[in-house]
Amino acid sequence: MMQPMQNTPSLFKFWSWTLVLGLAIGAWDSSGLDLPSARWFGNAQGFPLRDNYWLTVILHDGARQAGWMVLIALAAVLWRPWGPFKALQRLSTPQRWGLWLSIVAAILAVSLVKGFSHTSCPWDLQVFGGKLPLVSHWDFGMRDGGGGHCFPAGHASTGFAFMAGGFWLLPHQRSWARLWWTLTGLSGLILGLVQQVRGAHFTSHTLWTAWICWSVGLLCFSLYQRFSSRGTA
């Protein structure tokens, strides 16, 4: 029979903070600060660092491949954690799979939203030397005429998606969870900034990616807690 986790933190507190963070990101989104922040890196002639080797080949293509390698390596050690994954030893095998699947779910959630998005990238907009008008990603009834699929920030999810795993570590050792969140959060921010510098995304795109990945992880963990508590009732 599935055993519930011990020392489970208050999920109500996490959901409350998640709501507050969502409102804060929404406030940024509605403030119009995306455009002036993008002008730090671009101008009417475009984004000078769009094709920069280090940003494009190393921190975009290379980082994406590294993310997939970490995800595959994590799946390979679910039965017997070793090396840098020893922190997973205190989790049961179902809990380790829950951790891994929550990361996958976060990746898929971001990809799903991108798939339905009609928002084009900043480098395609007229204000940055492109041909398209600026249309908010929340204006569902209007298209900018471009290819779309540029909201939220997919590359940032290479780091942010792993934040979903931190919830599974928290009941066993908070320091592991904090370190996990710190490293994955910083990774997502760096990768998101890379794409902002290149002109692929606005700041809000990166922030919403972080929020989606965090929320999906919290949802997966909450569902596991509910299911496991019923199994022991």
C-alpha positions as CSV (number, residue, x, y, z in Angstrom):
1,M,0.0,0.0,0.0
2,M,1.3,3.5,-0.9
3,Q,2.6,5.3,2.1
4,P,2.1,9.1,2.5
5,M,5.1,11.3,3.0
6,Q,6.1,12.3,6.5
7,N,6.6,15.9,7.7
8,T,4.5,17.2,4.7
9,P,4.6,21.0,4.5
10,S,1.4,23.0,4.4
11,L,0.2,22.9,0.9
12,F,-2.3,25.7,1.6
13,K,0.7,28.0,2.3
14,F,2.3,27.0,-1.0
15,W,-0.9,27.5,-3.0
16,S,-1.4,30.9,-1.3
17,W,2.1,32.1,-2.3
18,T,1.6,30.7,-5.8
19,L,-1.5,32.8,-6.2
20,V,0.3,35.9,-4.9
21,L,3.2,35.3,-7.3
22,G,0.7,34.9,-10.2
23,L,-0.9,38.2,-9.3
24,A,2.5,39.9,-9.1
25,I,3.5,38.5,-12.5
26,G,0.1,39.7,-13.9
27,A,0.8,43.1,-12.5
28,W,4.1,43.2,-14.3
29,D,2.4,41.9,-17.5
30,S,-0.2,44.6,-17.4
31,S,2.2,47.4,-16.6
32,G,3.7,47.6,-20.1
33,L,7.2,47.2,-18.8
34,D,8.0,44.3,-21.2
35,L,8.7,46.8,-24.0
36,P,11.1,49.1,-22.1
37,S,12.9,46.1,-20.6
38,A,13.4,44.6,-24.1
39,R,14.9,47.9,-25.2
40,W,17.8,47.2,-22.9
41,F,18.9,44.6,-25.5
42,G,17.3,45.7,-28.8
43,N,16.6,48.8,-30.8
44,A,14.8,49.8,-34.1
45,Q,17.5,47.9,-36.0
46,G,16.9,44.6,-34.1
47,F,18.8,42.8,-31.4
48,P,22.6,43.0,-31.9
49,L,23.3,39.7,-30.0
50,R,20.6,37.7,-31.7
51,D,23.1,35.5,-33.5
52,N,25.9,35.7,-30.9
53,Y,27.8,32.3,-30.9
54,W,27.9,31.9,-27.1
55,L,24.2,32.8,-26.6
56,T,23.0,30.8,-29.6
57,V,25.2,27.7,-29.8
58,I,26.4,27.3,-26.2
59,L,23.6,28.7,-24.0
60,H,20.7,27.9,-26.3
61,D,21.4,24.7,-28.2
62,G,23.9,23.3,-25.8
63,A,21.9,24.1,-22.7
64,R,18.8,22.5,-24.2
65,Q,20.7,19.3,-24.9
66,A,22.2,19.3,-21.4
67,G,18.7,19.6,-20.0
68,W,17.5,16.6,-21.8
69,M,20.6,14.6,-20.7
70,V,19.9,15.5,-17.1
71,L,16.3,14.5,-17.4
72,I,17.3,11.1,-18.9
73,A,20.0,10.6,-16.3
74,L,17.5,11.3,-13.6
75,A,15.1,8.7,-15.0
76,A,18.0,6.2,-15.1
77,V,18.7,6.5,-11.3
78,L,15.1,6.4,-10.0
79,W,15.5,2.8,-8.8
80,R,18.9,3.2,-7.2
81,P,20.1,6.9,-6.8
82,W,23.8,7.5,-6.8
83,G,26.3,10.3,-7.3
84,P,24.7,13.7,-7.4
85,F,21.2,12.1,-7.1
86,K,21.8,10.5,-3.7
87,A,19.4,13.0,-2.2
88,L,16.6,10.9,-3.7
89,Q,17.5,7.9,-1.6
90,R,15.0,8.9,1.1
91,L,12.1,8.9,-1.3
92,S,10.3,5.7,-2.2
93,T,10.3,4.5,-5.8
94,P,6.8,5.8,-6.5
95,Q,7.8,9.2,-5.0
96,R,10.9,9.3,-7.2
97,W,8.7,8.6,-10.3
98,G,6.3,11.3,-9.1
99,L,9.2,13.8,-9.0
100,W,10.4,12.8,-12.5
101,L,6.9,12.8,-14.0
102,S,6.1,16.3,-12.4
103,I,9.1,17.6,-14.3
104,V,7.9,16.1,-17.5
105,A,4.4,17.5,-16.9
106,A,5.9,21.0,-16.4
107,I,7.7,20.7,-19.7
108,L,4.5,19.5,-21.5
109,A,2.4,22.3,-19.9
110,V,4.7,25.0,-21.2
111,S,4.8,23.3,-24.7
112,L,1.0,23.1,-24.7
113,V,0.5,26.8,-24.0
114,K,3.1,27.6,-26.6
115,G,1.3,25.4,-29.1
116,F,-1.9,27.5,-28.7
117,S,-0.2,30.9,-28.5
118,H,-0.5,33.3,-31.4
119,T,2.2,35.6,-30.0
120,S,5.3,36.3,-32.1
121,C,8.8,37.0,-30.7
122,P,10.1,40.5,-30.0
123,W,12.6,40.2,-32.9
124,D,9.6,40.0,-35.3
125,L,8.0,43.2,-34.1
126,Q,8.1,46.6,-35.9
127,V,9.6,48.4,-32.9
128,F,12.6,46.1,-33.2
129,G,13.1,46.2,-37.0
130,G,10.5,43.5,-37.8
131,K,7.2,43.6,-39.7
132,L,4.6,42.8,-37.0
133,P,2.6,45.0,-34.6
134,L,2.9,44.5,-30.9
135,V,-0.1,42.5,-29.6
136,S,-0.5,41.4,-26.0
137,H,-0.4,37.6,-25.5
138,W,-3.6,38.0,-23.5
139,D,-5.5,39.5,-26.4
140,F,-6.9,36.2,-27.6
141,G,-9.1,37.8,-30.2
142,M,-6.4,39.5,-32.2
143,R,-3.4,38.0,-34.0
144,D,-0.2,39.9,-35.0
145,G,0.0,38.2,-38.3
146,G,3.1,36.2,-37.5
147,G,3.9,32.6,-36.9
148,G,3.1,32.8,-33.2
149,H,4.1,30.1,-30.6
150,C,6.5,32.5,-28.8
151,F,4.7,32.6,-25.4
152,P,5.6,31.5,-22.8
153,A,9.4,31.1,-22.9
154,G,10.2,27.5,-23.9
155,H,13.9,27.6,-23.4
156,A,13.6,28.9,-19.9
157,S,11.6,25.7,-19.1
158,T,14.8,23.7,-19.6
159,G,15.7,25.0,-16.1
160,F,12.4,26.0,-14.5
161,A,10.7,22.6,-15.2
162,F,13.1,20.9,-12.7
163,M,11.7,23.2,-10.0
164,A,8.7,20.9,-9.9
165,G,10.8,18.2,-8.3
166,G,11.6,20.3,-5.2
167,F,8.2,19.6,-3.6
168,W,9.0,15.9,-3.4
169,L,12.3,16.5,-1.5
170,L,10.8,19.0,1.0
171,P,9.2,16.5,3.4
172,H,12.5,14.6,3.8
173,Q,15.1,17.4,4.0
174,R,14.3,21.0,3.5
175,S,17.9,21.9,2.7
176,W,17.8,19.6,-0.3
177,A,14.6,21.2,-1.5
178,R,15.9,24.7,-1.1
179,L,19.2,23.9,-2.9
180,W,17.2,22.2,-5.7
181,W,14.9,25.2,-6.1
182,T,17.8,27.6,-6.0
183,L,19.8,25.8,-8.7
184,T,16.9,25.1,-11.0
185,G,15.4,28.6,-10.5
186,L,18.7,30.2,-11.3
187,S,19.1,28.0,-14.4
188,G,15.7,29.0,-15.7
189,L,16.4,32.7,-15.1
190,I,19.7,32.5,-16.9
191,L,18.3,30.7,-19.8
192,G,15.3,33.0,-19.9
193,L,17.6,36.0,-19.9
194,V,19.7,34.5,-22.7
195,Q,16.6,34.5,-24.9
196,Q,15.6,38.0,-23.8
197,V,19.0,39.3,-24.8
198,R,18.7,37.6,-28.2
199,G,15.2,39.1,-28.7
200,A,13.2,35.8,-28.6
201,H,11.1,36.6,-25.5
202,F,9.9,39.4,-23.2
203,T,10.4,39.3,-19.5
204,S,6.8,38.3,-18.8
205,H,7.3,35.2,-21.0
206,T,10.1,34.0,-18.7
207,L,8.2,34.9,-15.5
208,W,5.1,33.0,-16.7
209,T,7.2,30.0,-17.6
210,A,8.5,29.9,-14.1
211,W,5.0,30.2,-12.6
212,I,3.6,27.5,-14.9
213,C,6.4,25.0,-14.0
214,W,6.1,25.8,-10.3
215,S,2.3,25.5,-10.3
216,V,2.4,22.2,-12.2
217,G,4.9,20.8,-9.8
218,L,2.7,21.8,-6.8
219,L,-0.4,20.4,-8.5
220,C,1.3,17.0,-9.1
221,F,2.6,16.9,-5.5
222,S,-0.8,17.9,-4.1
223,L,-2.6,15.2,-6.1
224,Y,-0.1,12.6,-4.9
225,Q,-0.7,13.7,-1.3
226,R,-4.4,13.5,-1.7
227,F,-4.2,10.1,-3.4
228,S,-1.8,8.6,-0.8
229,S,-3.8,9.8,2.2
230,R,-6.9,8.1,0.8
231,G,-4.9,4.9,0.2
232,T,-4.1,4.7,3.9
233,A,-7.5,5.7,5.2
